[in-house]
Amino acid sequence: MGLKRVGILTGGGDCSGLNAVIRAVTRAAIIGYGAEVIGIEGGFEGLITGHTQELTVRNTRDILTLGGTILGTTNKGNPFEYRQLAPDGTITVSDFSDKAMETYRSLGLDCLFVVGGEGTLEIAYKFQLKGANVVGIPKTIDNDLEGTDYTFGYQTAVEIVCDALDRLHTTGKSHQRVMILEVMGRTAGWIALEAGIAGGAHIILIPEIPYNIDKVVEKILLREKGGSPFSIIVVAEGAKEEGGDVIVQASASTRLQGVPQLGGVSAYLADQIKKRVDLEVRYTVLGHIQRGGSPCAFDRILGTRLGSEAVRAAAEGKFGTMVALKTPNVVLVPLSELAGRVRRVPLDSQLIRTAEAIGISMGR
């Protein structure tokens, strides 16, 4: 089919590489098919409010290296369960999906490109079922999306964490301290695991493997006994102790998201270790630094490939799909097979086996 008018939105948390995708979709649609490109502002919320902007080769030409997204994004704008804060502090939940579909139809879109993670793509699939022509593009720094080898944004996040670990190594060794770095990863530990291996961590704690504090301390004491009285620990925010729960921060600002805000496991772990070893313990929460900044070369290339192939898929009428990296090719995966699913680190992962083979403790 011919493409005359297409839309694109970015949903969920921001990450490096989003603008590379926006640029690629815009250029591929205009140069290849002469189509108009409409940017939906603020994720799916833009379909409710009707806030849009026209994207052109000219106004997207300098965005490849920019972090974030020029369209804006939100992880609070699910039209099927739109949460609003009432004056009395209560939360109301409404279904604005019909209103969002009205906007989609009024814009005259031949296809809507939805860039996001499992939650955003689950919403995209629901819109596909309501009659919208949708093509998904996988985005998450957590790399926890089914159907694709990698999501763009992930490699940049790993590079940032690795750089932080390099810096913690020097100060930790100088002061002979236990240094803990808390990184993102609610239910999947890909960032902690790969960055921990690349950054020379001695202990890596991920959500998939509840940790035993005695094993953590055992590794620290073993290093001290061997003449290295400092240790580097990487812990994902969703990691938890055996028999315990993830640590949740009470925050009113996250109530509109409908999900708890994690964080604080590094402080909790530091207190546990301090009670058991005669070493100084310090912790650092890397937080949203992992999301920001210019994308690495891998994510620029991947975002560009995914964006251009998404346009090709739309031109061929292959809707209800997601473009995915199946190394070395970009392929199409049905949204129905992956919507809402999270890809966790398998317990038999070769990455885990590699880490433990070279002496890294996984806390078990």
C-alpha positions in Angstrom: 0.0 0.0 0.0 1.1 3.6 -0.4 1.9 5.6 2.6 0.4 9.1 2.6 0.3 10.1 6.3 1.9 8.3 9.2 2.2 9.1 12.9 4.8 8.3 15.5 4.8 8.4 19.3 7.3 7.5 22.0 5.9 6.0 25.2 7.2 4.9 28.6 10.5 6.0 30.1 12.9 8.0 27.9 16.2 6.5 26.7 19.1 7.3 24.4 18.3 6.5 20.8 14.7 7.6 20.6 15.5 10.6 18.4 17.5 8.4 16.1 14.3 6.4 15.6 12.2 9.5 15.1 14.7 10.8 12.5 14.8 7.4 10.7 11.0 7.0 10.5 10.7 10.6 9.3 13.4 10.4 6.6 12.4 6.9 5.4 8.7 7.9 5.1 9.3 11.2 3.3 12.3 10.2 1.1 11.0 6.7 0.2 7.3 7.3 0.0 6.6 11.1 0.0 4.5 10.7 3.1 3.6 13.3 5.7 4.8 12.5 9.2 2.9 13.5 12.3 4.6 13.4 15.7 2.2 12.6 18.6 3.4 14.6 21.6 3.6 13.1 25.1 3.1 9.4 24.2 -0.4 8.0 24.0 -1.5 11.1 26.0 -1.1 13.1 22.8 -3.8 11.0 21.2 -6.1 12.0 24.0 -5.2 15.7 24.0 -4.6 16.0 20.3 -1.2 17.6 20.7 0.9 16.9 17.6 3.6 18.4 15.4 4.6 17.8 11.8 8.0 16.2 11.4 10.1 16.9 8.4 13.6 16.1 7.1 14.6 19.6 8.0 13.4 19.7 11.6 14.7 16.3 12.4 18.1 16.5 10.7 20.1 17.4 13.8 18.5 15.1 16.4 20.5 11.9 15.8 22.9 12.6 18.7 20.4 14.0 21.1 19.3 12.0 24.2 15.6 11.9 25.2 12.8 12.4 22.7 11.8 15.6 20.9 8.2 14.4 21.1 8.1 14.0 24.8 6.9 10.9 26.6 5.1 9.6 29.7 4.6 6.4 31.5 1.3 7.6 33.0 -0.8 8.0 29.8 -2.4 4.6 29.1 -5.7 5.6 27.4 -7.4 2.3 28.4 -6.7 3.1 32.1 -6.1 6.8 32.2 -5.3 7.8 35.8 -6.1 11.3 37.1 -5.6 12.9 40.4 -8.8 14.5 41.9 -8.6 17.6 44.1 -9.2 15.4 47.2 -6.2 13.3 46.4 -8.0 10.3 45.1 -7.2 8.6 41.9 -9.8 8.2 39.2 -9.3 5.7 36.3 -11.1 6.3 33.0 -11.1 4.6 29.6 -10.2 7.2 27.0 -9.3 4.7 24.2 -12.3 5.7 22.1 -11.2 9.4 22.3 -7.7 8.4 21.3 -9.1 6.4 18.3 -11.1 9.5 17.3 -7.8 11.5 17.2 -6.1 8.7 15.2 -8.9 8.7 12.6 -9.1 12.5 12.5 -5.4 12.7 11.7 -6.0 10.4 8.7 -3.1 8.1 9.5 -2.2 5.1 7.4 0.0 3.8 10.2 0.9 4.7 13.8 4.5 3.8 14.8 4.6 3.1 18.5 8.1 3.3 20.1 8.2 1.7 23.6 8.8 -1.2 25.9 6.4 -4.0 26.9 3.8 -1.8 28.5 3.7 0.6 25.6 3.6 -2.1 23.1 0.8 -3.9 25.0 -1.2 -0.7 24.6 -0.3 -0.6 20.9 -1.6 -4.1 20.5 -4.9 -3.1 22.0 -5.2 -0.2 19.6 -4.5 -2.6 16.7 -7.4 -4.7 18.0 -9.6 -1.5 17.9 -8.8 -1.0 14.2 -5.6 1.1 14.2 -2.8 0.2 11.8 0.2 -0.2 14.2 3.8 -1.1 13.9 5.9 -1.3 17.1 9.5 -0.4 17.6 11.2 -1.9 20.7 12.7 0.6 23.3 13.9 0.1 26.8 17.2 0.5 28.6 16.3 -2.7 30.6 16.6 -5.0 27.4 13.7 -7.0 28.9 11.4 -7.1 25.8 10.5 -10.5 24.2 11.1 -11.1 20.6 14.3 -9.0 20.0 18.0 -9.7 20.8 18.5 -6.1 21.9 16.5 -2.9 22.4 18.0 0.4 21.6 18.9 2.4 24.7 20.3 -0.6 26.5 23.9 -0.5 25.2 24.1 3.2 26.1 22.9 2.5 29.6 25.4 -0.4 30.0 28.2 2.0 28.9 27.1 4.6 31.4 27.1 2.0 34.3 30.4 0.6 33.2 31.9 4.1 33.3 30.5 4.6 36.8 32.1 1.3 37.9 35.4 2.3 36.5 35.3 5.4 38.7 34.1 3.6 41.8 37.0 1.1 41.3 39.6 3.9 41.7 38.0 5.5 44.8 37.1 2.1 46.4 40.6 0.8 46.0 42.2 4.0 47.3 40.1 4.0 50.5 39.8 0.2 50.8 36.0 0.4 50.9 33.1 -1.7 49.8 31.4 0.3 47.0 27.8 -0.5 46.0 26.3 0.8 42.8 22.5 0.6 42.4 21.3 0.5 38.9 17.9 0.2 37.1 16.2 -3.1 36.6 12.8 -3.7 38.2 12.3 -7.3 37.3 15.2 -8.1 34.9 18.9 -7.8 35.7 20.4 -7.4 32.2 22.0 -4.0 32.9 23.5 -5.1 36.3 24.7 -8.3 34.8 26.4 -7.1 31.6 27.7 -3.9 33.1 28.9 -5.7 36.1 30.9 -8.1 34.0 32.3 -5.3 31.8 33.1 -3.1 34.8 34.9 -5.7 36.8 32.4 -6.0 39.6 33.1 -8.6 42.3 29.4 -9.2 43.3 26.4 -8.8 41.0 22.9 -9.0 42.5 19.9 -9.2 40.1 16.1 -9.7 40.6 16.1 -13.2 39.1 18.4 -14.6 41.9 17.4 -13.6 45.5 20.7 -13.0 47.3 21.9 -14.6 50.5 23.7 -12.0 52.6 26.0 -14.5 54.1 27.3 -15.4 50.6 27.8 -11.7 49.8 29.8 -11.2 53.0 31.7 -14.4 52.3 33.0 -12.9 49.0 33.9 -9.6 50.6 35.9 -11.4 53.4 37.5 -13.7 50.8 38.8 -10.7 48.9 40.1 -9.1 52.1 41.8 -12.3 53.2 43.5 -12.4 49.7 44.9 -9.0 50.1 42.2 -6.9 48.3 40.3 -5.2 51.1 37.9 -3.5 48.7 34.9 -4.8 46.7 32.6 -3.5 44.0 29.0 -4.6 44.1 26.4 -3.9 41.4 22.8 -4.4 42.5 19.7 -4.0 40.4 16.9 -1.9 42.0 14.6 -4.9 41.9 17.0 -7.3 43.7 15.8 -8.8 46.9 17.1 -10.9 49.7 16.1 -14.6 50.1 12.7 -14.7 51.7 12.4 -10.9 51.4 10.6 -8.4 49.2 11.8 -5.7 46.8 12.2 -2.4 48.5 9.6 0.2 47.5 9.8 3.9 48.0 6.6 5.6 49.2 6.1 8.4 46.7 2.8 10.2 45.9 4.4 11.3 42.5 4.2 7.7 41.2 0.6 7.0 42.1 -0.6 8.1 38.7 1.7 5.5 37.1 -0.1 2.7 39.0 3.2 1.0 39.8 5.4 1.3 42.9 8.7 3.1 42.7 11.6 0.9 43.6 14.8 2.1 45.1 16.8 1.8 48.3 18.2 -1.7 48.0 21.7 -0.3 48.0 21.2 1.5 51.3 19.6 -1.6 52.8 22.5 -3.8 51.5 25.1 -1.4 52.9 23.5 -1.6 56.3 23.5 -5.4 56.2 27.2 -5.5 55.2 28.3 -2.9 57.8 27.0 -5.1 60.6 29.1 -8.0 59.4 32.5 -6.7 58.2 35.0 -4.2 59.6 35.2 -2.2 56.4 33.8 1.1 55.2 30.8 0.7 53.0 29.5 3.3 50.6 26.6 3.2 48.1 25.7 5.2 45.0 22.4 5.2 43.2 23.0 5.9 39.5 19.3 6.6 38.8 18.2 8.5 35.7 21.8 9.2 34.6 21.4 5.8 32.9 18.6 7.2 30.8 20.1 10.5 29.7 22.7 11.7 27.3 23.8 11.0 23.8 23.3 7.4 22.5 26.3 5.2 21.8 27.1 4.2 18.2 25.4 0.8 18.6 22.1 2.4 19.6 22.3 5.1 16.9 22.6 2.4 14.3 20.0 0.1 15.8 17.5 2.9 16.2 18.1 3.9 12.6 17.7 0.4 11.3 14.5 -0.3 13.3 13.0 3.0 12.2 13.6 2.5 8.5 12.5 -1.1 8.6 9.3 -0.1 10.5 8.4 2.2 7.6 9.1 -0.6 5.1 6.8 -2.9 7.1 4.0 -0.3 7.1 4.4 0.3 3.3 3.9 -3.5 2.8 0.8 -3.4 5.0 2.4 -5.6 7.7 0.6 -4.1 10.7 0.2 -5.6 14.2 3.9 -6.3 14.2 7.1 -5.1 15.9 10.5 -4.7 14.2 13.0 -6.7 16.1 16.7 -7.5 15.9 17.5 -11.1 15.3 21.2 -10.8 14.8 22.3 -9.9 12.2 18.9 -9.1 10.6 15.9 -6.9 11.5 12.7 -9.0 11.3 9.0 -8.7 12.1 7.4 -10.2 15.2 3.6 -10.3 15.8 2.6 -7.9 18.7 0.3 -10.6 19.9 3.3 -12.8 20.8 5.0 -10.3 23.0 2.6 -7.6 24.3 3.0 -7.2 28.0 5.6 -9.9 28.4 8.9 -9.3 30.2 12.1 -11.1 29.2 14.1 -11.9 32.4 17.6 -13.2 32.7 17.3 -17.1 32.4 18.8 -18.8 35.4 20.8 -21.0 33.0 22.0 -18.0 31.1 25.5 -18.2 29.7 26.1 -14.7 31.1 25.5 -15.9 34.6 27.7 -19.0 34.0 30.4 -16.8 32.7 30.2 -14.4 35.6 30.5 -17.2 38.2 33.2 -19.0 36.2 35.5 -16.0 36.6 34.8 -15.6 40.3 32.0 -13.1 40.4 29.5 -13.8 43.2 25.8 -13.7 42.3 24.9 -13.8 45.9 24.0 -17.5 46.0 
